Amino acid sequence: MQRVSYPEKTRIGTISTQQKERTFAEVKRLSLAGLEGSELLHRTARRLKMAVPFEAYCLATTDPASNLMTHRVDGGYPSEEDRVKSEPVAVQSYFQEDLDRFSLMLRERRPVQPLSETAGGELYRSFRYREYLKPLGFGHEVRGIFIDRDLWRGGYLIREAGDPDFSSMEVALLQRIAPHVGAGLKAAALRSRASIEPATNDVPGVLTLDRFGRIISHTPSAEHWLRDLHPEWPERGLPVAVRMVAGALERALNPRSDRDSNLVPRLSVQAHSGRWIALYASLTEPLDGRPSETVIVVEPAKPEEVAWLNVASYGLSAREEEIVRLLTRGFSTRQISETLYISEYTVQRHLQNAFEKVGVRSRRELLKRLFFENLLPAMIANQGT
């Protein structure tokens, strides 16, 4: 992979009003063009580079339930060898620093933040900078999340060492762009799910990793799922989703924070075929002098595991989604009120808002529309295979 060079380095940090508006309009057009998710990300990156210069980029999809990365598109690394060698450090950085930061940005509805700001003006305070960016010859970086009610993608724009930080004007442009790209990515995911035909190959796959994250063995069906996750496997290494779920397992077993203690080593990811796949990681017991091994099961995600896509498509607020989840567990208005520490009147008001958005008049109709109408055909198809 060749390092990406951008023209006129003196332009870094200086965007004309005309240039800014032209870039915004073009990215907004791309977001509405019905592009597949990775294509939208690639084309957005190319267009942004003309207004907000950067050396390299990494944009990743995430599992909304855990915020763990599932797929990644990137470019601009010094070489393919450097990219592969730095992958374990990138994963470690994500768990040690970025997972919390992205989650905080999501809670604060803050789509863009320079690394220098989170590091208090001193890049060396950042683990990601010290262990990942600097050894690759990089310097300043800006994090971004593409939000459309939920975190649909996250990523980084990275500059070469010695180049100036991202300016407030550049950050402001990225903040304007983020929600439009988020909406485009969400629409792409929904379109993909709607067009999927029931598949017949539902045999779970199992792969075993050693303590260095190298594959020791895998079943034939695991190879099928791995290639669906990452068509260039094994040439370009393990899919990001596998590294993430293995990393979550390691963190859960050796917690370094309260968040690590609550990590669940599982995620759901949409594969290239459009199918949703679930990954689960566990650790074997040492036996007869043989060290523990990481075992990862890969299988089709159950319909109810990806039901959040149906819910998200109606644009319910965070509180409305919270109440819907409790409804699916059979909670009454009083129980929801006591659980969420809000009044029963407030619960009813949120429910009425949800009814209007979904186009129903009762709780029964709400749950049927959000879950069963779309999930039942898939459940029947799975039972018949």
RANORQUI-V571065 format. One record per residue. RES is the residue in one small letter. SS is DSSP state (H for helix, E for strand, L for the rest). D_FIRST is the distance of its C-alpha to the first C-alpha in whole Angstrom. Layout:
# RANORQUI-V571065
res,ss,d_first
RES,SS,D_FIRST
RES,SS,D_FIRST
This chain:
# RANORQUI-V571065
res,ss,d_first
m,L,0
q,L,4
r,L,7
v,L,9
s,L,12
y,L,15
p,L,19
e,L,22
k,H,21
t,H,25
r,H,25
i,L,23
g,L,26
t,L,28
i,L,28
s,L,31
t,H,33
q,H,33
q,H,29
k,H,29
e,H,31
r,H,29
t,H,26
f,H,28
a,H,30
e,H,27
v,H,25
k,H,28
r,H,29
l,H,25
s,H,27
l,L,30
a,L,28
g,L,28
l,L,24
e,L,23
g,H,22
s,H,18
e,H,18
l,H,20
l,H,18
h,H,15
r,H,17
t,H,19
a,H,16
r,H,16
r,H,19
l,H,20
k,L,17
m,L,20
a,L,23
v,L,21
p,L,18
f,L,16
e,L,13
a,E,11
y,E,13
c,E,13
l,E,16
a,E,18
t,E,21
t,E,24
d,L,27
p,L,30
a,L,32
s,L,31
n,L,28
l,L,25
m,E,22
t,E,22
h,E,18
r,E,15
v,E,13
d,E,10
g,E,7
g,L,7
y,L,7
p,L,7
s,L,5
e,H,5
e,H,9
d,H,10
r,H,9
v,H,11
k,H,14
s,L,14
e,H,15
p,H,18
v,H,19
a,H,18
v,H,20
q,H,23
s,H,22
y,H,23
f,H,26
q,H,27
e,H,27
d,H,25
l,H,27
d,H,30
r,H,29
f,H,27
s,H,31
l,H,33
m,H,31
l,H,32
r,H,35
e,L,36
r,L,34
r,L,32
p,L,29
v,E,27
q,E,27
p,E,25
l,H,25
s,H,27
e,H,30
t,H,30
a,L,29
g,L,33
g,L,31
e,L,30
l,H,26
y,H,27
r,H,29
s,L,26
f,H,25
r,H,22
y,H,21
r,H,23
e,H,21
y,H,18
l,H,17
k,H,19
p,H,17
l,H,14
g,L,15
f,E,16
g,E,19
h,E,21
e,E,20
v,E,22
r,E,22
g,E,23
i,E,25
f,E,26
i,E,29
d,L,32
r,L,34
d,L,32
l,E,29
w,E,26
r,E,23
g,E,22
g,E,19
y,E,18
l,E,17
i,E,16
r,E,17
e,E,16
a,L,19
g,L,22
d,L,21
p,L,24
d,L,24
f,L,24
s,L,28
s,H,30
m,H,30
e,H,26
v,H,27
a,H,30
l,H,28
l,H,26
q,H,29
r,H,30
i,H,27
a,H,27
p,H,30
h,H,29
v,H,25
g,H,27
a,H,30
g,H,27
l,H,26
k,H,29
a,H,30
a,H,27
a,H,28
l,H,32
r,H,31
s,H,29
r,H,32
a,H,35
s,L,33
i,L,33
e,L,35
p,L,37
a,L,35
t,L,37
n,L,34
d,L,35
v,L,35
p,L,34
g,E,31
v,E,31
l,E,29
t,E,29
l,E,27
d,L,28
r,L,28
f,L,25
g,L,23
r,L,23
i,E,25
i,E,28
s,E,29
h,E,29
t,L,31
p,H,30
s,H,31
a,H,28
e,H,26
h,H,26
w,H,26
l,H,23
r,H,21
d,H,23
l,H,21
h,L,18
p,L,17
e,L,14
w,L,17
p,L,17
e,L,14
r,L,12
g,L,15
l,L,18
p,L,18
v,H,18
a,H,22
v,H,23
r,H,21
m,H,23
v,H,27
a,H,26
g,H,26
a,H,29
l,H,31
e,H,30
r,H,31
a,H,34
l,H,36
n,L,35
p,L,35
r,L,35
s,L,36
d,H,38
r,H,36
d,H,34
s,H,38
n,L,37
l,L,34
v,L,34
p,L,32
r,E,31
l,E,29
s,E,29
v,E,26
q,E,26
a,L,24
h,L,22
s,L,26
g,L,27
r,L,29
w,E,29
i,E,29
a,E,30
l,E,29
y,E,32
a,E,31
s,E,34
l,E,35
t,L,37
e,L,40
p,L,40
l,E,42
d,L,44
g,L,42
r,E,38
p,L,36
s,L,35
e,L,33
t,E,31
v,E,32
i,E,30
v,E,32
v,E,30
e,E,32
p,E,33
a,L,33
k,L,37
p,H,38
e,H,40
e,H,36
v,H,35
a,L,38
w,H,36
l,H,35
n,H,38
v,H,39
a,H,36
s,H,37
y,L,40
g,L,39
l,L,42
s,L,42
a,H,41
r,H,44
e,H,45
e,H,42
e,H,44
i,H,47
v,H,46
r,H,45
l,H,48
l,H,50
t,H,48
r,L,50
g,L,53
f,L,54
s,L,57
t,H,57
r,H,58
q,H,56
i,H,53
s,H,55
e,H,56
t,H,52
l,H,50
y,L,53
i,L,54
s,L,57
e,H,58
y,H,58
t,H,55
v,H,53
q,H,55
r,H,54
h,H,50
l,H,51
q,H,53
n,H,50
a,H,48
f,H,50
e,H,50
k,H,46
v,H,46
g,L,49
v,L,52
r,L,55
s,L,55
r,H,53
r,H,54
e,H,52
l,H,49
l,H,48
k,H,49
r,H,47
l,H,44
f,H,44
f,H,46
e,H,46
n,H,42
l,H,42
l,H,45
p,H,44
a,H,41
m,H,43
i,H,45
a,H,42
n,H,41
q,H,45
g,L,45
t,L,42
